């Protein structure tokens, strides 16, 4: 008698790769997060962006479904902070992508099962 293995028929995590540009150029560095929307099974997935490219291995990927996408990129800002212990001054990092790409993201992605999941996001700074 055969007993089905646990998890048979369960949806598998999918690998995801993609490109992110800002004003027509590859985003130098940043991060991307895919957050499941209502009706999509978790978990979330994410990766670092380097030279406009990111890749998420299937072992850390997302299940098929629709995701809210948040893209962030930091740079050294102009606001100065003083370290209370050392008295040293340093510049705070700032998010330089518009909120419509991260905290108030309008970006979505549909991840498909058993298909190449290649995403492209063309961001504009203004």
HUSULPE-V957872 format. One record per residue. N is the residue number from 1. RES is the residue in one letter. PSI is psi in degrees with one decimal (* if undefined). OMEGA is omega in whole degrees, -180 to 180 (NA if undefined). Layout:
n = <N & N>
res = <RES & RES>
psi = <PSI & PSI>
omega = <OMEGA & OMEGA>
This chain:
n = <1 & 2 & 3 & 4 & 5 & 6 & 7 & 8 & 9 & 10 & 11 & 12 & 13 & 14 & 15 & 16 & 17 & 18 & 19 & 20 & 21 & 22 & 23 & 24 & 25 & 26 & 27 & 28 & 29 & 30 & 31 & 32 & 33 & 34 & 35 & 36 & 37 & 38 & 39 & 40 & 41 & 42 & 43 & 44 & 45 & 46 & 47 & 48 & 49 & 50 & 51 & 52 & 53 & 54 & 55 & 56 & 57 & 58 & 59 & 60 & 61 & 62 & 63 & 64 & 65 & 66 & 67 & 68 & 69 & 70 & 71 & 72 & 73 & 74 & 75 & 76 & 77 & 78 & 79 & 80 & 81 & 82 & 83 & 84 & 85 & 86 & 87 & 88 & 89 & 90 & 91 & 92 & 93 & 94 & 95 & 96 & 97 & 98 & 99 & 100 & 101 & 102 & 103 & 104 & 105 & 106 & 107 & 108 & 109 & 110 & 111 & 112 & 113 & 114 & 115 & 116 & 117 & 118 & 119 & 120 & 121 & 122 & 123 & 124 & 125 & 126>
res = <X & X & X & X & X & X & X & X & X & X & X & X & X & X & X & X & X & X & X & X & X & X & X & X & X & X & X & X & X & X & X & X & X & X & X & X & X & X & X & X & X & X & X & X & X & X & X & X & X & X & X & X & X & X & X & X & X & X & X & X & X & X & X & X & X & X & X & X & X & X & X & X & X & X & X & X & X & X & X & X & X & X & X & X & X & X & X & X & X & X & X & X & X & X & X & X & X & X & X & X & X & X & X & X & X & X & X & X & X & X & X & X & X & X & X & X & X & X & X & X & X & X & X & X & X & X>
psi = <133.3 & 137.2 & 127.1 & 141.2 & 144.7 & 138.1 & -5.9 & 133.6 & -8.3 & 149.7 & 139.3 & 154.7 & 145.6 & 143.6 & 150.0 & 137.7 & 162.0 & -176.4 & 138.8 & 124.2 & 153.4 & 117.1 & 39.9 & -1.7 & 149.7 & 134.8 & 120.4 & -53.6 & 148.6 & -162.4 & 156.2 & 137.9 & 135.8 & 115.9 & 125.5 & 134.2 & 168.2 & 131.3 & -7.0 & 133.2 & 139.5 & 174.7 & 178.4 & 169.5 & 155.2 & 168.4 & 163.4 & 147.7 & 130.1 & 126.1 & 38.7 & 1.8 & 148.1 & 157.6 & 133.2 & 116.4 & 149.4 & -32.7 & -21.0 & 10.6 & -168.3 & 158.5 & 163.2 & 143.0 & -167.3 & 135.0 & 144.9 & 134.1 & 130.6 & 126.6 & 127.7 & 152.4 & 130.6 & 151.4 & 163.7 & 126.9 & -165.1 & -11.0 & 128.0 & 137.2 & 151.3 & 127.7 & 121.1 & -24.9 & -41.7 & -18.6 & -1.9 & 148.4 & 144.9 & 156.8 & 136.0 & 146.8 & 151.6 & 147.6 & 124.4 & -0.6 & 145.3 & 148.7 & -24.0 & -7.9 & -5.8 & -91.5 & -29.3 & 43.2 & 135.3 & 1.4 & 140.1 & 162.4 & 138.7 & 117.4 & 127.5 & 147.0 & 132.6 & 16.2 & 158.6 & 129.6 & 88.0 & 115.7 & 147.8 & 130.6 & 117.4 & 98.3 & 152.8 & 141.0 & -20.3 & *>
omega = <180 & 176 & -180 & 178 & 177 & 177 & 179 & 180 & 177 & 176 & -180 & 174 & -177 & 173 & -177 & 174 & -179 & -176 & 176 & 176 & 175 & -178 & 175 & 179 & 178 & 176 & -174 & -179 & 177 & 176 & 179 & 177 & 174 & -176 & -176 & 174 & -180 & -179 & 177 & 179 & 175 & 16 & 172 & 178 & 180 & -179 & 172 & 176 & 179 & -179 & 176 & -176 & 174 & -180 & 177 & 179 & -179 & -179 & 179 & -176 & -177 & 172 & 178 & 178 & -178 & -175 & 168 & -177 & 176 & 179 & 180 & 176 & -176 & 172 & 180 & -178 & -178 & -179 & -178 & 173 & 176 & 178 & -177 & -179 & -175 & -176 & -180 & 179 & 176 & 178 & 178 & 174 & 179 & 174 & -177 & 174 & 178 & -179 & -179 & 177 & -178 & -174 & 177 & -171 & 174 & -176 & 175 & 176 & 174 & 179 & -177 & 178 & 174 & 178 & 174 & 178 & -179 & -176 & 176 & 178 & 179 & -177 & 174 & -174 & -179 & NA>
